[in-house]
Amino acid sequence: MKFWGIFPKVALLSFTYVILAFYLDEGLGASFSVFPTLGLAMVFLGLALWFLCYLQVSKAYSEGNLLTKGCYSKVRHPIYSIWGFLVIPGFSLLFGGFMLLLPFVYWAGVLGFINEEERALEERFGDEWRKYAGKTPRFLPGP
């Protein structure tokens, strides 16, 4: 599996829905902004956190290491979590209308493809991955 993991597949699914949502909103006049200030804040916070995680994982990937520290010490897939709980919902709140369903489409894609990425990580890192996956939650930090 490449560096981007399942991101291209999830992005294609999500982007396809974004186009459909804009089309439906325009055709049905359903577009309305719900909480634009909150949405904008969520997007900016999410992008800042994403950038920090991206820097960590890109360094580890270029060195051929499994990253288990930093943001990856709390969840196995912090970048998907950040996009799924901050960036995508924030974007949805900015636009409203059918866009409010985008987080569900995003998570359906992530949950539908994540096993593929985890199998590739297990093949690449073996026991190190299995030990890490056994103690680290997928998307939400645990107790």
Rosetta constraint file for C-alpha pairs under 8 A:
AtomPair CA 1 CA 5 HARMONIC 6.02 0.50
AtomPair CA 1 CA 117 HARMONIC 7.12 0.50
AtomPair CA 1 CA 120 HARMONIC 5.94 0.50
AtomPair CA 3 CA 61 HARMONIC 7.27 0.50
AtomPair CA 4 CA 8 HARMONIC 7.04 0.50
AtomPair CA 5 CA 117 HARMONIC 5.92 0.50
AtomPair CA 6 CA 10 HARMONIC 6.31 0.50
AtomPair CA 6 CA 110 HARMONIC 7.59 0.50
AtomPair CA 6 CA 113 HARMONIC 6.42 0.50
AtomPair CA 6 CA 114 HARMONIC 6.93 0.50
AtomPair CA 6 CA 116 HARMONIC 7.71 0.50
AtomPair CA 6 CA 117 HARMONIC 6.30 0.50
AtomPair CA 7 CA 11 HARMONIC 5.78 0.50
AtomPair CA 8 CA 12 HARMONIC 6.06 0.50
AtomPair CA 9 CA 13 HARMONIC 6.31 0.50
AtomPair CA 9 CA 109 HARMONIC 7.56 0.50
AtomPair CA 9 CA 113 HARMONIC 7.94 0.50
AtomPair CA 10 CA 14 HARMONIC 6.05 0.50
AtomPair CA 10 CA 106 HARMONIC 6.54 0.50
AtomPair CA 10 CA 109 HARMONIC 5.12 0.50
AtomPair CA 10 CA 110 HARMONIC 6.13 0.50
AtomPair CA 10 CA 113 HARMONIC 7.82 0.50
AtomPair CA 11 CA 15 HARMONIC 5.79 0.50
AtomPair CA 11 CA 106 HARMONIC 7.90 0.50
AtomPair CA 12 CA 16 HARMONIC 6.01 0.50
AtomPair CA 13 CA 17 HARMONIC 6.42 0.50
AtomPair CA 13 CA 105 HARMONIC 7.52 0.50
AtomPair CA 13 CA 106 HARMONIC 7.44 0.50
AtomPair CA 13 CA 109 HARMONIC 6.81 0.50
AtomPair CA 14 CA 18 HARMONIC 6.21 0.50
AtomPair CA 14 CA 102 HARMONIC 6.89 0.50
AtomPair CA 14 CA 105 HARMONIC 6.23 0.50
AtomPair CA 14 CA 106 HARMONIC 5.59 0.50
AtomPair CA 14 CA 109 HARMONIC 7.78 0.50
AtomPair CA 15 CA 19 HARMONIC 6.33 0.50
AtomPair CA 16 CA 20 HARMONIC 6.37 0.50
AtomPair CA 17 CA 21 HARMONIC 5.93 0.50
AtomPair CA 17 CA 102 HARMONIC 6.99 0.50
AtomPair CA 17 CA 105 HARMONIC 7.40 0.50
AtomPair CA 18 CA 22 HARMONIC 6.14 0.50
AtomPair CA 18 CA 99 HARMONIC 6.71 0.50
AtomPair CA 18 CA 102 HARMONIC 7.11 0.50
AtomPair CA 19 CA 23 HARMONIC 6.17 0.50
AtomPair CA 20 CA 24 HARMONIC 6.09 0.50
AtomPair CA 21 CA 25 HARMONIC 5.94 0.50
AtomPair CA 21 CA 97 HARMONIC 7.69 0.50
AtomPair CA 21 CA 98 HARMONIC 5.04 0.50
AtomPair CA 21 CA 99 HARMONIC 5.58 0.50
AtomPair CA 22 CA 26 HARMONIC 6.04 0.50
AtomPair CA 22 CA 98 HARMONIC 7.44 0.50
AtomPair CA 22 CA 99 HARMONIC 7.39 0.50
AtomPair CA 23 CA 27 HARMONIC 6.08 0.50
AtomPair CA 24 CA 28 HARMONIC 5.81 0.50
AtomPair CA 24 CA 29 HARMONIC 7.80 0.50
AtomPair CA 24 CA 30 HARMONIC 7.50 0.50
AtomPair CA 24 CA 98 HARMONIC 7.10 0.50
AtomPair CA 25 CA 29 HARMONIC 5.25 0.50
AtomPair CA 25 CA 30 HARMONIC 4.60 0.50
AtomPair CA 25 CA 31 HARMONIC 5.00 0.50
AtomPair CA 25 CA 97 HARMONIC 6.13 0.50
AtomPair CA 25 CA 98 HARMONIC 6.31 0.50
AtomPair CA 26 CA 30 HARMONIC 6.95 0.50
AtomPair CA 26 CA 31 HARMONIC 7.02 0.50
AtomPair CA 30 CA 97 HARMONIC 5.13 0.50
AtomPair CA 30 CA 98 HARMONIC 7.22 0.50
AtomPair CA 31 CA 95 HARMONIC 6.74 0.50
AtomPair CA 31 CA 96 HARMONIC 5.79 0.50
AtomPair CA 31 CA 97 HARMONIC 4.30 0.50
AtomPair CA 31 CA 98 HARMONIC 7.25 0.50
AtomPair CA 32 CA 95 HARMONIC 6.31 0.50
AtomPair CA 32 CA 96 HARMONIC 4.96 0.50
AtomPair CA 32 CA 97 HARMONIC 5.52 0.50
AtomPair CA 33 CA 93 HARMONIC 6.37 0.50
AtomPair CA 33 CA 94 HARMONIC 5.50 0.50
AtomPair CA 33 CA 95 HARMONIC 4.92 0.50
AtomPair CA 33 CA 96 HARMONIC 4.62 0.50
AtomPair CA 33 CA 97 HARMONIC 7.39 0.50
AtomPair CA 34 CA 93 HARMONIC 5.40 0.50
AtomPair CA 34 CA 94 HARMONIC 6.65 0.50
AtomPair CA 34 CA 95 HARMONIC 7.25 0.50
AtomPair CA 34 CA 96 HARMONIC 5.48 0.50
AtomPair CA 35 CA 39 HARMONIC 5.99 0.50
AtomPair CA 35 CA 93 HARMONIC 5.44 0.50
AtomPair CA 35 CA 94 HARMONIC 6.38 0.50
AtomPair CA 36 CA 40 HARMONIC 6.01 0.50
AtomPair CA 36 CA 93 HARMONIC 5.90 0.50
AtomPair CA 36 CA 94 HARMONIC 4.43 0.50
AtomPair CA 36 CA 95 HARMONIC 7.57 0.50
AtomPair CA 37 CA 41 HARMONIC 6.20 0.50
AtomPair CA 37 CA 94 HARMONIC 7.66 0.50
AtomPair CA 38 CA 42 HARMONIC 6.13 0.50
AtomPair CA 38 CA 90 HARMONIC 6.99 0.50
AtomPair CA 38 CA 93 HARMONIC 7.44 0.50
AtomPair CA 39 CA 43 HARMONIC 6.21 0.50
AtomPair CA 39 CA 89 HARMONIC 7.16 0.50
AtomPair CA 39 CA 90 HARMONIC 3.74 0.50
AtomPair CA 39 CA 91 HARMONIC 5.92 0.50
AtomPair CA 39 CA 92 HARMONIC 7.20 0.50
AtomPair CA 39 CA 93 HARMONIC 4.90 0.50
AtomPair CA 39 CA 94 HARMONIC 5.18 0.50
AtomPair CA 40 CA 44 HARMONIC 6.24 0.50
AtomPair CA 40 CA 90 HARMONIC 6.10 0.50
AtomPair CA 40 CA 91 HARMONIC 7.20 0.50
AtomPair CA 40 CA 94 HARMONIC 6.68 0.50
AtomPair CA 41 CA 45 HARMONIC 6.05 0.50
AtomPair CA 41 CA 90 HARMONIC 7.37 0.50
AtomPair CA 42 CA 46 HARMONIC 5.86 0.50
AtomPair CA 42 CA 86 HARMONIC 5.09 0.50
AtomPair CA 42 CA 87 HARMONIC 6.01 0.50
AtomPair CA 42 CA 89 HARMONIC 7.68 0.50
AtomPair CA 42 CA 90 HARMONIC 4.94 0.50
AtomPair CA 43 CA 47 HARMONIC 6.06 0.50
AtomPair CA 43 CA 86 HARMONIC 6.05 0.50
AtomPair CA 43 CA 87 HARMONIC 4.38 0.50
AtomPair CA 43 CA 88 HARMONIC 7.45 0.50
AtomPair CA 43 CA 90 HARMONIC 5.16 0.50
AtomPair CA 43 CA 91 HARMONIC 6.44 0.50
AtomPair CA 44 CA 48 HARMONIC 6.21 0.50
AtomPair CA 44 CA 87 HARMONIC 7.59 0.50
AtomPair CA 45 CA 49 HARMONIC 6.26 0.50
AtomPair CA 45 CA 86 HARMONIC 7.38 0.50
AtomPair CA 45 CA 87 HARMONIC 7.92 0.50
AtomPair CA 46 CA 50 HARMONIC 5.90 0.50
AtomPair CA 46 CA 82 HARMONIC 5.72 0.50
AtomPair CA 46 CA 83 HARMONIC 6.70 0.50
AtomPair CA 46 CA 86 HARMONIC 5.18 0.50
AtomPair CA 46 CA 87 HARMONIC 5.18 0.50
AtomPair CA 47 CA 51 HARMONIC 6.07 0.50
AtomPair CA 47 CA 87 HARMONIC 6.84 0.50
AtomPair CA 48 CA 52 HARMONIC 6.54 0.50
AtomPair CA 49 CA 53 HARMONIC 6.33 0.50
AtomPair CA 49 CA 82 HARMONIC 7.18 0.50
AtomPair CA 50 CA 54 HARMONIC 5.88 0.50
AtomPair CA 50 CA 79 HARMONIC 5.85 0.50
AtomPair CA 50 CA 82 HARMONIC 6.44 0.50
AtomPair CA 50 CA 83 HARMONIC 7.72 0.50
AtomPair CA 51 CA 55 HARMONIC 6.17 0.50
AtomPair CA 52 CA 56 HARMONIC 6.48 0.50
AtomPair CA 53 CA 57 HARMONIC 6.16 0.50
AtomPair CA 53 CA 70 HARMONIC 7.98 0.50
AtomPair CA 53 CA 71 HARMONIC 6.24 0.50
AtomPair CA 53 CA 72 HARMONIC 7.87 0.50
AtomPair CA 53 CA 78 HARMONIC 7.28 0.50
AtomPair CA 53 CA 79 HARMONIC 6.65 0.50
AtomPair CA 54 CA 58 HARMONIC 5.86 0.50
AtomPair CA 54 CA 79 HARMONIC 7.51 0.50
AtomPair CA 55 CA 59 HARMONIC 6.29 0.50
AtomPair CA 56 CA 60 HARMONIC 6.46 0.50
AtomPair CA 56 CA 67 HARMONIC 7.77 0.50
AtomPair CA 56 CA 70 HARMONIC 7.55 0.50
AtomPair CA 57 CA 61 HARMONIC 5.91 0.50
AtomPair CA 57 CA 67 HARMONIC 6.39 0.50
AtomPair CA 58 CA 62 HARMONIC 6.09 0.50
AtomPair CA 59 CA 63 HARMONIC 6.37 0.50
AtomPair CA 60 CA 64 HARMONIC 6.12 0.50
AtomPair CA 60 CA 65 HARMONIC 4.99 0.50
AtomPair CA 60 CA 66 HARMONIC 6.50 0.50
AtomPair CA 60 CA 67 HARMONIC 5.89 0.50
AtomPair CA 61 CA 65 HARMONIC 5.78 0.50
AtomPair CA 61 CA 66 HARMONIC 7.20 0.50
AtomPair CA 61 CA 67 HARMONIC 7.90 0.50
AtomPair CA 66 CA 125 HARMONIC 7.05 0.50
AtomPair CA 66 CA 128 HARMONIC 7.89 0.50
AtomPair CA 66 CA 129 HARMONIC 7.49 0.50
AtomPair CA 67 CA 72 HARMONIC 6.34 0.50
AtomPair CA 68 CA 72 HARMONIC 5.04 0.50
AtomPair CA 68 CA 73 HARMONIC 5.04 0.50
AtomPair CA 68 CA 76 HARMONIC 7.94 0.50
AtomPair CA 68 CA 132 HARMONIC 7.17 0.50
AtomPair CA 69 CA 73 HARMONIC 4.53 0.50
AtomPair CA 70 CA 74 HARMONIC 7.72 0.50
AtomPair CA 71 CA 75 HARMONIC 7.07 0.50
AtomPair CA 71 CA 78 HARMONIC 6.54 0.50
AtomPair CA 72 CA 76 HARMONIC 5.62 0.50
AtomPair CA 72 CA 77 HARMONIC 7.01 0.50
AtomPair CA 72 CA 78 HARMONIC 6.42 0.50
AtomPair CA 73 CA 136 HARMONIC 7.12 0.50
AtomPair CA 74 CA 78 HARMONIC 7.91 0.50
AtomPair CA 74 CA 136 HARMONIC 6.50 0.50
AtomPair CA 74 CA 137 HARMONIC 7.25 0.50
AtomPair CA 74 CA 140 HARMONIC 7.83 0.50
AtomPair CA 74 CA 141 HARMONIC 5.31 0.50
AtomPair CA 74 CA 142 HARMONIC 7.63 0.50
AtomPair CA 75 CA 136 HARMONIC 5.60 0.50
AtomPair CA 75 CA 137 HARMONIC 5.08 0.50
AtomPair CA 75 CA 138 HARMONIC 5.32 0.50
AtomPair CA 75 CA 139 HARMONIC 5.49 0.50
AtomPair CA 75 CA 140 HARMONIC 6.16 0.50
AtomPair CA 75 CA 141 HARMONIC 5.62 0.50
AtomPair CA 76 CA 133 HARMONIC 7.02 0.50
AtomPair CA 76 CA 136 HARMONIC 6.10 0.50
AtomPair CA 76 CA 137 HARMONIC 6.15 0.50
AtomPair CA 76 CA 138 HARMONIC 4.83 0.50
AtomPair CA 76 CA 139 HARMONIC 6.57 0.50
AtomPair CA 77 CA 81 HARMONIC 6.38 0.50
AtomPair CA 77 CA 138 HARMONIC 5.83 0.50
AtomPair CA 77 CA 139 HARMONIC 5.74 0.50
AtomPair CA 78 CA 82 HARMONIC 5.96 0.50
AtomPair CA 78 CA 139 HARMONIC 6.40 0.50
AtomPair CA 79 CA 83 HARMONIC 6.24 0.50
AtomPair CA 80 CA 84 HARMONIC 5.90 0.50
AtomPair CA 80 CA 110 HARMONIC 7.53 0.50
AtomPair CA 80 CA 139 HARMONIC 7.45 0.50
AtomPair CA 81 CA 85 HARMONIC 5.79 0.50
AtomPair CA 81 CA 86 HARMONIC 7.92 0.50
AtomPair CA 81 CA 139 HARMONIC 5.46 0.50
AtomPair CA 81 CA 140 HARMONIC 7.30 0.50
AtomPair CA 82 CA 86 HARMONIC 5.46 0.50
AtomPair CA 82 CA 87 HARMONIC 6.58 0.50
AtomPair CA 83 CA 87 HARMONIC 4.66 0.50
AtomPair CA 83 CA 88 HARMONIC 5.55 0.50
AtomPair CA 84 CA 88 HARMONIC 5.62 0.50
AtomPair CA 84 CA 89 HARMONIC 6.85 0.50
AtomPair CA 84 CA 103 HARMONIC 6.32 0.50
AtomPair CA 84 CA 106 HARMONIC 6.82 0.50
AtomPair CA 84 CA 107 HARMONIC 6.65 0.50
AtomPair CA 85 CA 89 HARMONIC 6.18 0.50
AtomPair CA 85 CA 103 HARMONIC 7.97 0.50
AtomPair CA 86 CA 90 HARMONIC 5.70 0.50
AtomPair CA 87 CA 91 HARMONIC 6.04 0.50
AtomPair CA 88 CA 92 HARMONIC 6.16 0.50
AtomPair CA 88 CA 102 HARMONIC 7.05 0.50
AtomPair CA 88 CA 103 HARMONIC 5.84 0.50
AtomPair CA 88 CA 106 HARMONIC 7.82 0.50
AtomPair CA 89 CA 93 HARMONIC 6.19 0.50
AtomPair CA 89 CA 100 HARMONIC 7.43 0.50
AtomPair CA 89 CA 102 HARMONIC 7.43 0.50
AtomPair CA 89 CA 103 HARMONIC 5.72 0.50
AtomPair CA 90 CA 94 HARMONIC 6.34 0.50
AtomPair CA 91 CA 95 HARMONIC 6.65 0.50
AtomPair CA 92 CA 96 HARMONIC 5.62 0.50
AtomPair CA 92 CA 99 HARMONIC 5.09 0.50
AtomPair CA 92 CA 100 HARMONIC 4.88 0.50
AtomPair CA 92 CA 101 HARMONIC 7.60 0.50
AtomPair CA 92 CA 102 HARMONIC 6.59 0.50
AtomPair CA 92 CA 103 HARMONIC 7.55 0.50
AtomPair CA 93 CA 99 HARMONIC 7.85 0.50
AtomPair CA 93 CA 100 HARMONIC 6.62 0.50
AtomPair CA 95 CA 99 HARMONIC 6.34 0.50
AtomPair CA 95 CA 100 HARMONIC 7.80 0.50
AtomPair CA 96 CA 100 HARMONIC 5.40 0.50
AtomPair CA 98 CA 102 HARMONIC 7.65 0.50
AtomPair CA 101 CA 105 HARMONIC 6.65 0.50
AtomPair CA 102 CA 106 HARMONIC 6.10 0.50
AtomPair CA 103 CA 107 HARMONIC 6.12 0.50
AtomPair CA 104 CA 108 HARMONIC 6.06 0.50
AtomPair CA 105 CA 109 HARMONIC 6.33 0.50
AtomPair CA 106 CA 110 HARMONIC 6.27 0.50
AtomPair CA 107 CA 111 HARMONIC 5.88 0.50
AtomPair CA 108 CA 112 HARMONIC 5.84 0.50
AtomPair CA 109 CA 113 HARMONIC 6.14 0.50
AtomPair CA 110 CA 114 HARMONIC 5.61 0.50
AtomPair CA 111 CA 115 HARMONIC 7.74 0.50
AtomPair CA 113 CA 117 HARMONIC 7.05 0.50
AtomPair CA 114 CA 118 HARMONIC 6.24 0.50
AtomPair CA 115 CA 119 HARMONIC 6.02 0.50
AtomPair CA 116 CA 120 HARMONIC 6.43 0.50
AtomPair CA 117 CA 121 HARMONIC 6.30 0.50
AtomPair CA 118 CA 122 HARMONIC 6.10 0.50
AtomPair CA 119 CA 123 HARMONIC 6.15 0.50
AtomPair CA 120 CA 124 HARMONIC 6.17 0.50
AtomPair CA 121 CA 125 HARMONIC 5.89 0.50
AtomPair CA 121 CA 126 HARMONIC 7.60 0.50
AtomPair CA 121 CA 129 HARMONIC 6.68 0.50
AtomPair CA 122 CA 126 HARMONIC 4.84 0.50
AtomPair CA 122 CA 127 HARMONIC 7.51 0.50
AtomPair CA 122 CA 129 HARMONIC 5.48 0.50
AtomPair CA 122 CA 130 HARMONIC 6.61 0.50
AtomPair CA 125 CA 129 HARMONIC 5.34 0.50
AtomPair CA 126 CA 130 HARMONIC 6.41 0.50
AtomPair CA 127 CA 131 HARMONIC 6.00 0.50
AtomPair CA 128 CA 132 HARMONIC 6.24 0.50
AtomPair CA 129 CA 133 HARMONIC 5.85 0.50
AtomPair CA 130 CA 134 HARMONIC 5.93 0.50
AtomPair CA 131 CA 135 HARMONIC 6.62 0.50
AtomPair CA 132 CA 136 HARMONIC 5.91 0.50
AtomPair CA 133 CA 137 HARMONIC 7.08 0.50
AtomPair CA 133 CA 138 HARMONIC 7.76 0.50
AtomPair CA 136 CA 141 HARMONIC 7.90 0.50
AtomPair CA 136 CA 142 HARMONIC 7.93 0.50
AtomPair CA 137 CA 141 HARMONIC 6.15 0.50
AtomPair CA 137 CA 142 HARMONIC 6.46 0.50
